[in-house]
Amino acid sequence: MADGYPMKDAENILIRPADGGVMIAVKVVPGSSRDKVAGALGDCLKITTSAAPEKGRANAAVAKILAKALGVSPKDVTLVSSRTSPRKEFHIRDLSAAQARAALAD
């Protein structure tokens, strides 16, 4: 769900099955005015955070935002690639691709 509104283009986001859950492609925009799921950007889920992009603060904030949007515990969300790049992949444990898309579309 993008900022409280259903996300029309959730089907374009790269969400693929992975060991015990799914991988989701995310584009992170740190240093923003608000923490939110901003919608789809190409094949990524765009997430903005007010956290600074230093010492992993933005990555931790994005994991929490993603967990809330998907209705899972933050401990089920793990950053698996690109700690310093704006484009990242997160692993969400015990969630199917269909469940992830449904959560984002609601």
DRENGU-944173 format. One record per residue (C-alpha): residue in three letters; z negated, x negated, y negated. Coordinates in nm, 4 decimals, decimal comma, padded with zeros to 6 digits. Last residue first. Example, Ala and Ser with C-alpha at 12.3 -4.5 7.8 and 13.67 -1.06 7.14 Angstrom:
type;Z;X;Y
SER;-00,7140;-01,3670;00,1060
ALA;-00,7800;-01,2300;00,4500
END
This chain:
type;Z;X;Y
ASP;00,0418;00,4643;00,3348
ALA;00,3433;00,2306;00,3711
LEU;00,1336;-00,0869;00,3952
ALA;-00,0922;00,0571;00,6667
ALA;00,2092;00,1924;00,8565
ARG;00,3863;-00,1418;00,8406
ALA;00,0784;-00,3206;00,9747
GLN;00,0270;-00,0663;01,2530
ALA;00,3930;-00,0963;01,3578
ALA;00,3719;-00,4761;01,3582
SER;00,0675;-00,4558;01,5826
LEU;-00,2848;-00,5554;01,4808
ASP;-00,5494;-00,7332;01,6890
ARG;-00,5547;-01,0507;01,4762
ILE;-00,3622;-01,0798;01,1512
HIS;-00,1917;-01,4174;01,1152
PHE;-00,0932;-01,5088;00,7606
GLU;00,2265;-01,6804;00,6560
LYS;00,2738;-01,8339;00,3155
ARG;00,5203;-01,8543;00,0285
PRO;00,3465;-01,9811;-00,2871
SER;00,3265;-02,3301;-00,1329
THR;-00,0008;-02,5252;-00,1140
ARG;-00,1542;-02,3970;00,2110
SER;00,1894;-02,3397;00,3592
SER;00,1241;-02,2044;00,7069
VAL;-00,1391;-02,0409;00,9255
LEU;-00,3662;-01,8528;00,6851
THR;-00,5997;-01,6427;00,8962
VAL;-00,6908;-01,2738;00,8692
ASP;-00,9209;-01,1223;01,1358
LYS;-01,2359;-01,2546;00,9611
PRO;-01,1359;-01,0467;00,6572
SER;-01,1933;-00,7333;00,8691
VAL;-00,8997;-00,4985;00,9020
GLY;-00,7727;-00,2013;00,7028
LEU;-00,4323;-00,3518;00,6272
ALA;-00,4713;-00,3451;00,2491
LYS;-00,8339;-00,4635;00,2736
ALA;-00,7419;-00,7539;00,5012
LEU;-00,4541;-00,8545;00,2717
ILE;-00,6801;-00,8587;-00,0341
LYS;-00,9385;-01,0658;00,1557
ALA;-00,6769;-01,3150;00,2788
VAL;-00,5341;-01,3327;-00,0738
ALA;-00,8745;-01,4279;-00,2154
ALA;-00,9176;-01,7053;00,0416
ASN;-00,5706;-01,8428;-00,0343
ALA;-00,6365;-01,8268;-00,4099
ARG;-00,9611;-02,0212;-00,3759
GLY;-00,8189;-02,2872;-00,1432
LYS;-00,9455;-02,5796;-00,3520
GLU;-00,7170;-02,4848;-00,6399
PRO;-00,4694;-02,2054;-00,7023
ALA;-00,7061;-02,0156;-00,9335
ALA;-00,8194;-01,6691;-00,8300
SER;-00,6887;-01,3746;-01,0345
THR;-00,4786;-01,2707;-00,7391
THR;-00,1321;-01,1273;-00,6920
ILE;00,0126;-01,0349;-00,3541
LYS;00,3845;-00,9990;-00,2810
LEU;00,4633;-00,9053;00,0800
CYS;00,7628;-01,1140;00,1714
ASP;01,1169;-01,0357;00,2952
GLY;01,2600;-00,9981;-00,0542
LEU;00,9611;-00,9281;-00,2761
ALA;00,7736;-00,6296;-00,1380
GLY;00,4860;-00,4657;-00,3181
ALA;00,2227;-00,5800;-00,5702
VAL;-00,0711;-00,5952;-00,3318
LYS;-00,3527;-00,6476;-00,5773
ASP;-00,6066;-00,8796;-00,7396
ARG;-00,5568;-00,8526;-01,1142
SER;-00,4772;-01,0632;-01,4243
SER;-00,2788;-01,3184;-01,2304
GLY;-00,3894;-01,6793;-01,1750
PRO;-00,2321;-01,6941;-00,8302
VAL;00,0985;-01,5254;-00,7345
VAL;00,1233;-01,5409;-00,3564
LYS;00,4382;-01,4511;-00,1610
VAL;00,3373;-01,3385;00,1882
ALA;00,5118;-01,3413;00,5269
ILE;00,3080;-01,1540;00,7866
MET;00,2373;-01,2783;01,1384
VAL;00,1118;-01,0273;01,3915
GLY;-00,1598;-00,9884;01,6547
GLY;-00,2868;-01,1524;01,9732
ASP;-00,0359;-01,4399;01,9708
ALA;00,2378;-01,3286;01,7346
PRO;00,4445;-01,0174;01,6735
ARG;00,6538;-01,0282;01,3571
ILE;00,6162;-00,8877;01,0077
LEU;00,8818;-01,0022;00,7604
ILE;00,8702;-00,7352;00,4894
ASN;01,1811;-00,5189;00,4611
GLU;01,0205;-00,2153;00,6322
ALA;00,7524;-00,2072;00,3606
ASP;01,0190;-00,1018;00,1077
LYS;00,8719;00,2288;-00,0066
MET;00,5172;00,1006;-00,0575
PRO;00,2813;00,3942;-00,0998
TYR;00,0799;00,3701;-00,4206
GLY;-00,2738;00,2349;-00,4653
ASP;-00,1642;-00,1024;-00,5994
ALA;00,1028;-00,1454;-00,3339
MET;00,0000;00,0000;00,0000
END
